[in-house]
Amino acid sequence: MYIYNETINIDESVHKVWLKWMKEKHIPNMLSTGKFSKAKMSQVLVNEEMGGITYSVQYTTDSIETLQQYYLEDAKKLQEESLLLFKDKFVVFNTELKVISEQFSMASKN
């Protein structure tokens, strides 16, 4: 299993509009590519010197090949929309993660 992670710092002046767009448009569009099985959005609990609010969105995929297909077939179109709507209001960096293991607490099974 692999995770495609987007870490985004969004300017507070467009934060509410961006958050709504992410939840209602961007994340569903990412999932509708068929290349990701789930998405998890989290707020990063840090005060950035540059200001803004930081989020991490993690998209789970089955293989590195599927992730490469996303880059070839979908990434440019999906990224262009955010640039068009929120130009100069965000900073983003992406990372790829390979899941090595996953463990759960015994208490979480009750």
C-alpha positions in Angstrom: 0.0 0.0 0.0 1.2 3.5 -0.8 0.1 7.0 0.3 0.2 10.1 -1.8 0.4 13.0 0.7 -0.3 16.6 -0.1 0.7 19.1 2.6 -0.9 22.5 2.0 -0.5 25.8 3.7 -3.5 28.0 2.8 -3.9 31.7 3.4 -6.4 32.6 6.0 -8.2 35.1 3.7 -9.5 32.2 1.6 -9.3 29.4 4.1 -13.1 28.8 4.5 -13.7 28.8 0.7 -10.7 26.5 0.2 -11.7 24.0 2.9 -15.2 23.7 1.4 -13.8 23.3 -2.1 -11.4 20.6 -0.8 -14.1 18.6 0.9 -16.8 19.0 -1.7 -14.8 19.1 -5.0 -11.0 18.3 -4.9 -11.0 15.3 -2.7 -14.0 13.7 -4.4 -12.4 14.4 -7.8 -9.2 12.7 -6.6 -11.1 9.7 -5.5 -13.2 9.6 -8.7 -10.0 9.0 -10.7 -10.3 5.4 -9.4 -6.7 5.4 -8.4 -7.2 6.0 -4.6 -9.3 4.0 -2.2 -9.6 6.6 0.5 -8.5 10.0 1.6 -7.8 11.4 5.1 -7.6 15.1 5.7 -5.9 16.4 8.9 -5.0 19.8 10.1 -1.3 20.2 11.0 -1.1 21.6 14.5 1.7 24.0 14.1 1.9 27.8 13.9 3.7 28.7 10.7 6.0 31.7 10.7 4.6 32.6 7.2 1.0 32.4 8.6 -1.8 30.5 7.1 -3.3 27.2 8.1 -1.6 23.9 7.2 -3.3 20.6 6.2 -2.2 17.2 5.2 -4.4 15.1 2.8 -3.4 11.5 2.5 -4.7 9.4 -0.4 -4.3 5.7 -0.2 -3.4 3.7 -3.3 -2.6 0.0 -4.0 0.7 0.3 -5.9 3.4 2.6 -7.1 2.3 1.9 -10.6 -1.2 3.2 -9.9 0.3 6.3 -8.4 2.4 6.8 -11.6 -0.8 6.4 -13.6 -2.3 9.3 -11.5 0.7 11.5 -12.4 0.4 10.7 -16.1 -3.4 10.8 -16.5 -4.9 13.1 -13.8 -2.4 15.2 -11.8 -2.0 18.1 -14.2 -5.7 18.7 -14.6 -6.5 18.4 -10.9 -3.6 20.7 -9.9 -4.5 23.3 -12.5 -7.9 23.8 -10.9 -6.4 24.7 -7.5 -4.0 27.1 -9.2 -6.8 28.8 -11.0 -9.0 29.2 -7.9 -6.4 29.9 -5.3 -3.4 31.4 -7.1 -0.8 32.9 -4.8 -2.9 31.9 -1.7 -1.3 28.5 -0.9 2.0 26.5 -0.8 1.9 22.8 -1.4 4.4 20.0 -1.3 3.8 16.3 -2.1 5.4 13.2 -0.7 5.0 9.5 -1.5 4.9 7.1 1.3 5.2 3.3 1.3 3.3 1.6 4.1 5.5 -0.9 5.8 3.2 -2.1 8.5 0.0 -1.1 10.3 -0.9 -2.0 13.8 -4.0 -1.4 15.9 -4.6 -1.2 19.6 -6.4 -4.1 21.2 -8.7 -1.6 22.9 -9.8 -0.3 19.5 -11.3 -3.7 18.7 -13.9 -3.6 21.5 
